Amino acid sequence: MNGPDGVFDDLRDEGEALDALVAELDEAGWAAPTPAPGWSVAHQIAHLAWTDRQALRAATDPEGFRRETEQLMAGADPMSFVDEGAAEGARRAPAALLGEWRAARAQLREALCALPEGTRVPWFGLPMSAAGQATARIMEMWAHGEDVADALGTVREPTARLRHVVRIGVRARDFAYAVHGLTPPAGPFRVEVTGPEGQLWAHGPEDAPCGRVTGDAVEFCRLATRRVHRDDTRLRAEGEEAERWLGIAQAFAGPPGPGRPRVRDTGAGGTGGGTDDGRGRAAEGGAA
């Protein structure tokens, strides 16, 4: 089963692409610090493995997932379990951690492919379809993969899989407003971004009443995953409301965090790195 728009195959391919980036790392590579404060490459992969296991449980044991999530969210720091899961995984030997992540993502893809059409999968944000969960996992793997690439001093070639990240970034618009205590506009935006091979990925009606966003798909994806500050992009917003959205956009559920500082404020080079709160959040993609 390939799913709508090839999403299940793209889920597999996105995982394999990041796997290839870390598979041959030595101990120093796994320990390399990423732009997320306190997180090494090992923390990034451990977070993905932990989240894939959570998504697998949501797909195969939804009631058990709901019960456990309610208990976790009832704690004094309801999101601390995300950091704890990453820290625990990062303490494992790299080979063991990599093996766990490979198994978790393969099992998750198999489970999502097997779900009957129309099934809604619970998550830390809103329930999602199987394709929606796959989209969310692609988004998170790509975003954390950007952090890993920054740590290793490499630049990854963008692919057409970014269309999924664009889509979830657009669909999560109203959630981004909500977590900032703002009321979203009543109508949609028109979003037109150019993919890595010159594709035009468009969302919303051409005569959208609330404004228009245009530019490069990679920059939009970095902005929607909070890996770049708005001022460090060349994205164009037509209309005051569209500009406001670009300042708060996020493709993941959970708190927005401080985001990435402007490069001109830090003196840092490049536009990669950064995260929603300096690390990652298990609730990513909940608006899909």
N, C-alpha and C positions, 0 to 999 in steps of 0.2 A: 504494500500500500504506500503510495507516494503522497497522498493528501492533496488538498487544494494548493495550487501554485508551487507544487514540488516541495512543500514545507518539511515533510518527514525525511526526504533525501537530503535536503539542505541542512537539517538538524545533524544528520550523520556527518556531512562534509565539513560543517563548521567545527565540530568536535575533532575531526581528524586533522584539520588544519592547525588548530592550537596544539594538539597532541604532538605533531611533528616539530613544533617550535620548542617543546620542552623535553622530548623523549631522550635526547642525547646529552642533556645538561649534566655537568658534574656537580659535586656538592656545593661548590661556590656559586654556580648558576642558580641552583634551587634556593640558595640563601640570599640571592641578590635582592636588595630593597626595591620595591615598586613605588610609584607615586602615591600609593595609599599609605599614610603614616602607620608604621608598625607592621606592615604586611610585606612579606617576601613573596617571591614567585611561588614558593610552596604554599603560603597562605591563600594565594589566588586560586590555585588548583584545588586545594582542600575545600575552599568555599564552594567551588563548582561541584565537587563530588558530593558534598553535604547537601547542597540544594537539589541536585539530581536525585539523591535518595529520598528527600522529602517529596519531590514531585512524583517519584515512583510510588511512594506510599499513597499519595493523594489519588493517583490513578487506579491503584489496585485495592486500597482499603480506605475509601473516603471517610467512613464514619470514624475509624481509628485515627485518621489524620486530623479530623475536626476536634476530637476529644483532646489529643495531645497538643494541638495548636492552642486551644482554649487555656490549657494549663500553662503553657509557655508564656502566652500573652498576659496572663494574670500576675506575673511576677513583678517585682519592684522596678526592674528595668526590662520591659517587655521585648526589647530587641537584643539583649545581651547574648542570647543563645546563638545568634549569628556569628558573633566574634568568637564565642567559645568553641563553636563547631570548627571554624577555620583554624584556631590555635591548636585544637586537639589533632586535627588532620596534619598540620604542618610539622608536628613532632614526629611523625612516622618517617621511616626510611623512604627516600624518594621512589624507589622501585615499588614499594608497597602502596604508597599513595597513588602513583600513576596507575597501578593495576586496579585499585579501588575505583578510581574515576572512570577508567575504561569500562569496567563492569557496570557501574551505575548508569552511565549514559547509554550503553547498549541495551540494558534492561528497560530503561525508561522509554526509549524509542520503540522497542517491541511492544511495550504495554500501551503506549499511545496509539500505535497502529491498530491494535486489537480492539480498541474501544468502539462500541456501536455508534453509528452516526447520530448526532444529537445529544450525546452524553456531555454533561457539564462536570468538569473536574474542580473540586474545591481548591482554594489557594489562600495565601495570606491576605490577598486583596479580594477581588471579586472572583466568582467561579468562572472557568473558561472552558471552551471547547478543547478537544484534543489538539486541533490545529493551533488554537490560541496558545496552549501551553507550549507546544513546539516552537512557536514564534517567540515566546518569552524566553525560552532556553537559548535560542539562537542569539537573541539580543544580549543576554547576559554573557554568553560565551564570547561574543565579539567584544563587548565592553571590557571584560576582565582580560581578554586577550590583548587589548590595546595596552593595558597596564603592564602585562608581561613583556610585550614587545618593547615598551619604553625602558623597562628594567634591563633588558638585554641589549639595548642600543640598536634595535633593528626596526625597520619600517615594513609593515605587511602590505602586500598588494590587495587593494579592495576588490571585492567580487560582487556579482549580481545578488548574492545572498543578503546584501545590505537592504534590498527592497523590503525585507521583513522587518528590519529595524526601523526603517522609515515608517512603515505602516503602523507599528505599535506606538511609535512616537506621536503620530498624528492622532491615533485613537485614544491615547492617554491624555489628551489635551484637557478635558474637563477635570480629571483627577488632579492634574498639576495645579489648576486654579484652586481646587478645593483644599489641598494641603497647604496652600499659602493663604487660606482664609479669604479667597476672592470668589466672586461670582463669574462664571464663564459667560461669554457672549451667547446670545440666543441662537445665532446662526453659525454656520461653519466658516472656516477659512478655505481658501484655495492654496494648496501646497504643490509646488512644482520644483522638483530637484532633479539634477542630472546625475545619472549613475556612472560607474567607472568606465563603461564602454559607450558613453554618450546617450544611454537610454533616458527617456523622460519618464519619471515616476510622478504621477499626478494624483492628488486626492482633493475631493471637494468640487463643487460646481464652478465652472469658469466665471460665473457672475456672483461668486460668494459675497454676501453683503458685509462681512466683517473684516475683510482685508485679504492680503495675499502674501505668501512667503515663497521666495525663489532662491536658488543657489545650488551649491554642490551637495550631493547626497552624503558624502563622507563627513563634511562639516555639520550637516544637519544631524547625522547619527551621533557624532561626538557631542554635540550640544544636547541632544535628547537623553544621552546617557551621562551627562554632566562630566564629560572628560575635557571640556574646553569652556572658557568663559565666552559669553556672548560677544564681547568686544574684540575677541581674537578670531572671529569668523568674518567671512565676507557675505554671509547670508543677508538677503534684502527683505525688508518688511515694508509692505505698503499698507498704511493705516496704523493709527495709534494702538489699536487693540492687538494687531498682529505683532507689533514690536513688544508689547507687554508680555505676550505669550512666549516669545523667544527668550525673554529674560527669566522665565520660570519653567520652561519646558523640561519634562522628564518622562522617560519611557518606562519607569518602574514604579511600583507601589511602595508605600513606606515614606518616611520623612525625607524631605529634600536634602537636608544637610547644608553645609556652607557652600558646596560646589567648588569649582576650581578657580583660583585667583587669576587675575589678568596677568599675562606674560609680562607686559610692560611694568607691572607693579613688582614682579619678583625678579626680573632679569633673566628668567629661565628661557630656554630655547624651545621651539616646537609647540605643537598644539595638542599633543597626546597627553595621556595620564589623567590624574585626578579621578575622583569618584563622587558618588552622591553624598557620602558623608566621610570620605577619606578611606573607606573600606568598601563594603558592599552590603546589600540587604536582600534577605531571602524573599521578600515580597515583590521582587522585581516582576514587572509584566502583569500585575494584577488587573490592569484595566483592559486587557485584551479580550 
